Amino acid sequence: MAQAALGAAGLHFDELNKLRVLEPEVAAQTAQLREECRAFVDKTAEFQKIVGSLIELVDQLAKAAESEKMKFGGSLRGLTPAQPSGDSITLPDCWHG
């Protein structure tokens, strides 16, 4: 009877006989939601760590590619354009419009 009167007033006892304002069902749902939120935050932190590693890897690859482009560009500067040898190529008659 006392519990019914307390329940009508919005007060409840938990499993440790502590007086609570929340209903036991709502308190259990709140605890479950808290655990799900912690799991989500942990997964999000792991995702951020993976993405950070991926970004570092892509930056390293971009720097390596840029370095190779610079090396290739420098090697092209030393080359001279091909000079025509004076030999002409005769095309078959069917290729002339």
Phi, psi and omega in degrees: 000321178294321180293325178294319179294319177293319179298322178294332179274357180089016179248143184219155175261138176269188183292343177260012181062032173267143180283126183235152177273328180278148174292149181304322179295318180292321178297320178293319178295321179296317178296319179295317178298321179299316179294319178296321178295319178298317179297319179296316179297319178297316179295321179295318178296318178297318178298316179297322178295316180296315180296320177299318177296319179296318179297317178299317180297315179296321177298317179297317179295322179295319178295319179296318179296318179296320178298316179295322177298318180294319178298315181295317179299320178294323180289331178289332181295330181281347180274146175259150179298148180296133178266136177297139183275353181093344178284133178254155180255132179263124179272148176298154182300330183289345179273347179276132185294000000 
